[in-house]
Amino acid sequence: MTNKIFTSIDDAKEFLYSKFGKDESFDVCIKDLHVYSLPILCVYISGLVDGNTITEQLTPLFHDYGKTDEWEKEIEDEDKYFNDHFNFYGKSEPKDRDEFLLGVLSGQVGIITKSGFGYVLELRSYPGRQPDEPDNEKVIRGSRDGFAENIMLNTALIRRRIRTADLRFELNKVTAIGQTDVAIAYINGLTNEKNLKWLKKRLSEINHDGLTMSDKSLEEWLFKQKFHPLPFVRYSERPDIVSAHLLEGHIAIIVDTSPSVIIVPISMFHLLQHAEEYRQSPFIGTTMRFLRYFAAFFTLTLLPIWYLLATHEEFLPAALDFIGAKEKSSIPLFLQIIIAHLGLEYLRIAAIHTPTPLSTAMGLVAGIIIGQIAIDVGLFSPEVILYTAVTAIFSFSIPTFELSVALKYFQFFILIMTALAGVNGFFISIFILFSYLCSLKPMKVPYLWPLIPFFPKAFSRVFIRFPMADDAIRPYIVGAKQRDRS
């Protein structure tokens, strides 16, 4: 039985005008219509619904379609009359006024009958991009579809790849004013129940007005990230990557208006994986994986090691006597490195804010002309520019942008410690960073698993891309109920 949430259409209008204002928002449509002889009030947000479908559904029900007998009929049971004549598959009944209003604000069409019965119709059509290939996770051979800002579209892209009734999308409304749609995706009977309960509890504890930065804001609320520089989740804009993680027992969090999906729980090694490794043969994929691990290591240590050897020539082997600044400069070597790094950071920031047609020209001016002039006038040593550029290339090879940025700031820390205390400072800073990484346990998962604690078989699978026929065990850290995938 449908809930009678208003006393009349006039009561409904008074409620809606108190919320939206009367004629104050041009996109709020409140219209008096008829379903044959039954007066109704139709309410929707014009930019969030499919106007053509609304027209197709309602137009045949108007009285001027040869239904004069229906138009004159006396209605005894309004609820039954509406359900008999408006038999739309996407119709549901809200339990109260707040749920009715939230449905309208979410893009549903609200219907109120003469006596105050309320319905919402699923006719949402959110504006947004088509599922194009994401720029951050491109592959040479593979699917070209990617997530968009539409939560309905994103769930459909995952459903297309995992055709099981056990796939769940639990919808939650998060924050008081924003009422953001957040869907928790998992495979029932496979995902660890403790992780699910933890996530649901954290979502229910969010007490804020809105998620202004969508998924990133949600990450900080879920993990209480504070000033930790490292990401505690993996972001992906590719439905095939998210689907693969769901089949491993991970949980995906889809936030409406965000083209990135959050994957939890993860370790640091998940952030170094890329879809291209699984689009090539196992041997090629393993080689690419090793190259990425080396890139992460040298992003962290290359410049500090070079600076240490350049300033302490007693540690320099004869075979590496080419290391060091050959040309003298009036600026200390440490300061040269810092300035060069800041220059690259400003170049990255400028590239983000520069229109695409001008970005190439801006890169040429900053990278070639300014850099070469700085060397010619004696501000920088050529070696500083060389090693800074090589380090930047290594950082660009890391597939997760958040991790690459964090490693560059860790590199600053090692470099400062090396400049202050030489060899001792270098190794002390490495020990501090290693201890910090070992102490991180988001969702009670060791950040360096399977290195710390050491799991030999899992560690081998982290470094080697085994053939798909052999890779039949789900990761231990997800706590899947069934570890065997075959």
Disulfide bonds with the S-S distance in Angstrom:
none
